[in-house]
């Protein structure tokens, strides 16, 4: 299959590129200098050159904190550029996969969120991703939206790596939020199931690794796996943290729709064990 990968050099995109290439697909990944999502002419030239059967959109503004100070930049990259991409793709109509986030929800539920539950983002990042979803649904037919959460992987900054680096480089305690609950997701596992997604009906899917945890318990798991001092991991509630962006207290995604077609991804603690071998 001829695949155009937008955002193929980041935390998730690198694994998508490597895994799909190893599966025998012809994957082209382009940097912003080669395909600028805010420039229709640039998009059209790239799409014409690649002539994709499938476009995977893994690019985006992902700094949740900084988005609060740069809302226009976050919306330009995450939301408004979707109009430009779809304008070009309408000419050829390849399948399109777009990655979204659990942060489209406000976290007031106490049970996992289904795809049809009402979205109500609490921060600029979540709002920009939800707007991109809405633009896609309103202007395209052959799409898959994947909402996922708490990504970690080998090819970029992520929470488990940050915690590990702090624990090995400083002697003082590391304080971690203990009142936010979610689903950690390994980029390798997510990338591995993408081709299976093409067997499913078009639409929105929640896909994460199995299991739920807090950031604090996840940090403790990293310390335990790497045989570091567990006593150096201290809990703090979100109201006491210096975060500028408000995050949902509970953003667990219900994967039953995906599981109906292909079965669950492995438990996140197994995925963390696998990931930490590379640190």
C-alpha positions in Angstrom: 0.0 0.0 0.0 1.2 3.5 -0.8 1.2 5.5 2.5 1.7 9.2 3.1 2.7 9.7 6.7 2.3 13.3 8.0 4.4 13.8 11.1 6.5 10.8 10.7 9.5 11.9 12.8 8.0 12.2 16.2 7.2 10.0 19.2 4.4 8.1 17.5 5.2 8.8 13.8 8.7 7.2 14.0 7.2 3.9 15.2 4.4 4.1 12.6 7.0 4.6 9.8 9.3 1.8 11.0 6.5 -0.7 11.6 4.5 -0.1 8.4 7.8 -0.2 6.4 8.7 -3.5 7.9 5.3 -4.8 7.0 6.0 -4.1 3.4 4.1 -0.9 2.8 5.6 1.9 0.7 5.7 4.7 3.3 6.7 8.3 2.6 7.2 10.6 5.5 7.7 14.3 4.9 9.1 17.1 7.0 7.3 20.4 7.3 9.7 21.9 4.7 8.5 19.3 2.3 4.8 19.4 3.1 3.5 22.5 5.0 0.0 21.9 6.2 -0.7 25.6 6.2 0.1 25.8 2.5 -2.4 24.2 0.1 0.1 24.3 -2.8 2.7 22.5 -0.7 0.1 19.8 0.3 -1.1 19.4 -3.3 2.5 18.9 -4.6 3.3 16.3 -1.9 0.1 14.4 -2.4 0.5 14.4 -6.2 4.0 13.1 -5.9 3.2 10.3 -3.4 -0.3 9.4 -4.8 -1.3 7.7 -1.5 -3.9 5.1 -0.9 -3.8 5.9 2.8 -2.8 9.1 4.6 -1.8 8.9 8.3 -2.0 12.2 10.1 0.3 12.0 13.1 1.5 15.6 13.1 0.4 18.2 15.6 1.1 20.7 18.3 1.4 18.5 21.4 2.8 20.8 24.2 -0.3 20.9 26.4 1.2 23.5 28.7 2.6 25.9 26.1 -0.7 25.7 24.1 -2.3 27.8 26.9 0.2 30.6 26.0 0.1 30.1 22.3 -3.5 29.2 21.5 -3.4 30.6 17.9 -0.4 28.5 17.1 -2.0 25.4 18.5 -5.2 26.0 16.5 -3.3 26.8 13.3 -1.3 23.5 13.6 -3.9 21.2 15.0 -7.2 22.5 13.7 -7.2 25.0 10.8 -4.6 23.0 8.8 -7.1 20.2 8.6 -9.2 22.3 6.2 -6.2 22.6 3.8 -5.3 18.8 4.0 -8.9 17.8 3.3 -9.3 20.2 0.4 -6.5 18.4 -1.3 -7.4 14.9 -0.3 -11.0 15.4 -1.7 -9.4 15.4 -5.1 -8.1 11.8 -4.7 -10.0 10.4 -1.7 -7.5 8.2 0.0 -8.3 6.6 3.4 -7.3 9.0 6.2 -6.3 8.2 9.8 -6.1 11.0 12.3 -4.8 10.7 15.9 -6.7 12.6 18.6 -6.7 12.6 22.3 -8.5 11.7 25.6 -8.2 15.4 26.4 -11.4 16.1 24.4 -13.2 15.0 27.5 -13.6 16.9 30.8 -13.1 14.0 33.1 -16.2 14.4 35.2 -17.3 10.8 34.5 -16.3 7.9 36.7 -16.7 5.3 34.0 -14.7 5.0 30.8 -15.6 7.3 27.9 -17.2 5.8 24.8 -16.8 7.3 21.4 -20.2 8.9 21.5 -19.9 10.5 24.8 -20.1 14.3 24.9 -16.8 16.0 24.5 -16.0 19.0 26.6 -12.2 19.9 26.6 -10.7 21.7 29.6 -7.6 23.1 27.8 -6.5 24.6 24.5 -4.8 21.5 23.3 -8.0 19.4 23.8 -10.1 22.1 22.1 -7.8 22.3 19.1 -7.9 18.5 18.7 -11.7 18.4 19.0 -12.1 21.1 16.4 -9.8 19.1 14.1 -12.1 16.1 14.6 -15.2 18.1 13.8 -13.6 19.5 10.6 -12.7 16.0 9.5 -16.2 14.6 10.2 -17.9 17.4 8.4 -15.7 17.4 5.3 -14.6 13.8 4.6 -16.0 10.3 4.5 -13.3 7.7 4.4 -11.7 8.5 7.8 -10.6 6.9 11.0 -10.2 9.0 14.1 -8.1 7.3 16.8 -8.5 8.8 20.3 -5.6 7.6 22.4 -4.0 8.7 25.6 -0.8 9.1 27.7 1.5 8.1 24.9 5.0 6.8 25.6 7.7 5.4 23.3 11.3 5.3 22.3 11.5 8.1 19.9 10.8 11.3 21.9 9.9 12.9 25.2 7.4 11.0 27.3 6.4 10.7 30.9 8.2 7.4 31.8 11.4 8.6 30.3 11.2 11.9 32.1 10.5 10.3 35.4 13.4 7.9 34.9 15.8 10.7 34.0 14.8 12.7 37.1 15.1 9.7 39.4 18.7 8.9 38.2 19.9 12.5 38.0 18.7 14.0 41.2 18.7 13.0 44.9 15.7 15.0 46.0 12.1 13.8 45.7 10.1 13.8 42.5 6.5 15.0 43.0 3.9 13.4 40.7 0.2 14.1 40.4 -1.9 11.3 42.0 -5.5 12.4 41.3 -5.6 12.0 37.5 -6.5 8.6 36.0 -5.9 7.5 32.5 -4.6 4.8 30.1 -0.9 4.7 29.3 -0.4 3.7 25.6 2.8 2.4 24.0 3.5 3.9 20.6 4.8 0.5 19.3 1.5 -1.2 20.2 -0.6 1.5 18.6 1.5 1.6 15.4 1.3 -2.2 15.2 -2.5 -2.3 14.9 -3.0 0.4 12.3 -3.3 -1.9 9.3 -5.9 -3.9 11.2 -7.9 -0.7 11.5 -8.4 -0.7 7.8 -10.6 -3.8 8.2 -13.0 -1.8 10.4 -15.9 0.5 9.4 -14.9 4.1 9.1 -15.4 6.3 12.2 -14.0 7.1 15.6 -12.2 4.5 17.8 -10.8 4.7 21.3 -7.5 2.7 21.3 -5.2 2.4 24.3 -3.3 -0.3 26.1 -5.4 -2.2 28.7 -5.5 -1.1 32.3 -5.7 2.2 34.1 -3.5 4.1 36.5 -2.5 7.5 37.9 0.6 9.4 36.9 1.9 8.8 40.5 1.4 5.0 40.3 2.9 5.0 36.8 6.0 6.8 38.2 6.2 4.2 41.0 6.1 1.5 38.4 9.0 3.0 36.4 11.0 3.3 39.6 10.2 -0.3 40.6 11.0 -1.7 37.1 14.4 0.1 37.0 15.2 -0.7 40.7 15.3 2.9 41.7 14.4 4.4 45.1 10.6 4.2 45.4 10.7 6.6 48.4 11.9 9.4 46.0 8.5 9.3 44.2 6.1 11.6 46.1 2.4 12.3 45.4 0.9 15.7 44.9 -2.7 16.6 43.9 -3.3 18.5 40.7 -4.5 21.6 42.5 -1.0 21.8 44.1 1.0 21.4 40.9 2.3 24.3 38.9 0.6 23.2 35.7 -1.0 26.0 33.6 -3.3 23.7 31.6 -6.3 22.1 33.4 -6.3 18.4 32.8 -9.2 15.9 33.2 -9.2 14.0 36.5 -10.6 10.9 34.8 -9.9 10.3 31.1 -10.1 6.6 30.7 -11.2 5.6 27.2 -13.5 2.6 26.6 -11.9 0.4 24.0 -14.9 -2.0 23.6 -15.6 -0.8 20.0 -12.1 -1.6 18.9 -12.0 -4.8 21.0 -15.1 -6.0 19.2 -13.2 -6.1 15.9 -9.6 -7.0 16.9 -9.3 -7.7 20.6 -7.5 -5.6 23.3 -4.0 -4.3 23.4 -1.8 -5.8 26.1 -1.8 -4.3 29.6 0.2 -1.1 30.0 2.5 -2.5 32.7 3.7 -5.2 30.2 4.2 -2.4 27.7 6.2 -0.3 30.2 8.4 -3.3 31.0 9.1 -3.7 27.3 9.7 0.1 26.8 12.1 0.4 29.8 14.5 -2.2 28.2 15.5 0.5 25.8 16.4 3.1 28.5 
